[in-house]
Amino acid sequence: MTAAPASEQPIITFWSDIGCPWATLALHTLHAAADARGQELLIDHRAFPLELFNSQPTPKLIVDAEVVMLGAHRPELGWRLWAGHEWEYPSSILPALEAVQAAKAPEVGGLRGSDQLDTALRRAFYVDHRCISIHSVILDIAEGCAHVDAKALEAALARGAGRREVYEQWHQAQGPEIQGSPHLFAPGGWAVHNPGAHYTYNGSPETGGFPRLDRYDAGWADELLDSLARQAG
């Protein structure tokens, strides 16, 4: 398949929080499907900052329960329960969300660089158990991203780049169109919240209830990619 030029490629708008396991599963599913068929993706990441919506860090007990459930269902993710020191667990995901927004600047990486950094930050959190709240950790992760100029990102973050965008996106996400993390939008009217996931919670997640994944239909990613390929010609 011949990829359309970046300026002509359909763009997927991906609303999510990096600290949301459901969103990270959706992104993995989409990337894996695209890689398997040699189809390029252009993703515009938008912040759905759960800690701003909830006025608290996302509770670790909720993340742990979802990591166990989804990690067992999709072992290729490589997820594990947090194995680092307790004091190393990220207290905020906002710095990572801000870095992904700052990376969109053409001199830093553009949409491709931003997507690569987003993916790397998620791996650092769920697989490598790094504290992605920390500026130096984010920059070290950026150094490993081929499409990101880590020095340019450092300079951008020093100027406060990304923070305004995260807060603007938070306000936009409070409208009824965006239902949560993840919510994907694509040209042609394609819009799905938490695609492929069919699950219930036994009890309240805030008080230690357990999620039950009834099924996960990964075919949504191929359907979306087929639609994008038709639009790209």
N, C-alpha and C positions, 0 to 999 in steps of 0.2 A: 504494500500500500504506500503510495506517495503522499507524504504529509504536505498539507497546505502551508504556505508561509505563515509565520506567527501572527502577522497582522490580519490574516484571513481566517485563522482557525477559530472555530466556535469556542467560547469560553464558558467553563463551568464555574458558577459562583458557589462557594462552599462555606457555609456558616457553621462555625464550631468553636469549641474550646479544646485546646491541646490536652487538657486534663480530663477530657471526657472519653472513656473507653469506647463507647458506641461510635463516636466520630472517628476515632483512630482506626477502628475496625472497618468503617465505611471507606476511609481513605485507602487503607491497605487493599481492600477488595477491588477498588477502582484501579489503583496502580497495577495490581497483579494482573487484572484482566487486560489492561492496555499493553503491558509488557508482553503478555502471552501472544498477542496478535500484532505486535510491532506498531501500535498506534500511539502517536504522540498526544499528550494531554496538555491543556492550558487551563490552569486552575487559578481563580482569583479568590484567595482566602480572606474571609471576613470573620471578625471576632464576635463570638457569642460568649462573653465573659461571665461564666457562671458565678464567680465570686462577687461580681458587681450586682447581678440579679438577686443573689441570695444574701448579700451583706455579710458574707463569711467565706473562709476558704472552703472548697469542696471537701466534705468530710471524708477522711481516709477510709472509714469503714464502708462507705458506699463504693468508693473506687476499688477497694480490695475485693468486695463481693462480686463486682462486675468483671474485674480482671480474672478472678478464679473461673467464673462461669464462661466468659468468652474465650479465655486462654485454653480452657479444657476443650471447648468446641472447635477452636482453630489453633492447634498446637504450632502451626507454621509461623504464628505471630512471635513466638519466642518469649512471651510475657511470663513474668514471675512475680510473686508477692514481693513487696519492697524488702530488699536484702541489705540496704545500706543502714547507716546509723539513723536512729530515730530523728536526731537533730538535723540530719541532712535532707529530710523529706521536704519538698518544696512547700513553702508557706503561701506562695502566690504564683499564679501562672501568668499574671499580667506582663512581667518583663519579657517572657517568651512570646506572648501574643504581640507585644509592641515590636519586637525584633522582626517578626514575620511581616508586619506591615512596613517597617522601615526598609526591609530588603526588596520591596517592590520598586523602589527608585531605580531607574535605568542604570545609574552609575554603580549601584550595589549589586543588582542581579535581575531586576525585572520580575515578571510573574514566574518564570522558570526558576530563578534563584530563590524566590520567596517560597515556592512549593517545595523545593529541595530542602530548604532550611526547616520548614514546618515538619517535613517527614523525619529529618534528622533529630529534631528536638523531641518528637514523639518517641523515637527509638531510644534516645538518651534517657527518657523518663521511664518508659515501660519495660525496656530490656536491660539497659545499662545502669539504671537507678542512679542517675546524676541529678544534682540539684539545679534544675533549669530556672530557678529564681535568680541565680547569681550571674551578674554581668560577665565575669571572666569565663564562666562555664559556657554561656551562650556564644561568646566569641570563639572559644576553643572549638565548639561544635561547628561554627560557621567556617572555620579554617578547613574543615574536612569536606566542605561542599564545593564542588568544582564550579558551580554557576554563581557562587557568591564571592564578592570581593570583601573579605573579612575586615580589611583596614577601612574601606569605605563604610562598612556597616558600623564599625566602632565610632567613626567620626559622626555618622548620622545619629547614632544613639546618644552620643555626647551632646548633640544639639536638641535632644528631646524628640527626635523623629519617631513616629509610630504611636505615641501616647494619644495625641489628638484624634488620630484615626480610630483607635480602639474605643475611645469614649463616644465618638460620633456613631460608630457602628453599634455600640451598646444601645444608644438611644433609638437608632433606627430599628434594631431588633425587638424593641418593645411593642412594635406594631403587630397586628394580627397575622400578617403575611408570613412572618418567620416564626416557626412554632417551637424551635429548640435546637439543641446540638445533637446530631448534625442536621442541617437542612440544606439540600442541594437544589440549585436552579440551573437550567440549561436552556439555550435557545429552542424555540418551538413550543414553549409553554410547559416543558418538563419541570416538575417541582415535586420533591418527595422529602418528607421528614423521616429520618432514620430508616433509610431504604432496606428492605429485605428482612428486617427484624420483627419477629413475632414473640413477644415475651409478656410476662406478668410478674408482679412483685407479691410475695407472700408476706403481708404486713408492710409497715411503713419503712422505706429505706432509711429514713432519718433515725429510726430507733432499732436498726439492726435487722430489718426484714431481708429476706433472701430473694434475689431475682431468679426467675425460671425461664430459660430460653426454650420456647416450644419448637421453633425452627428458625433457620436463617437461610433465606433464598438469595444466593449470590448472583443469580441470573440477572438481577437488575442492572448490574454493571455492564454486561454485554448489550443489553437493550439500550442503555444510554449511549454506549460507544457506537452502536449501529446507527442511532439517530444522528450523532455528531458526524460520523463518516458520510452519511448521505448529505448533510448540510455543507460539508466541506467540499463535496464534489469529488 
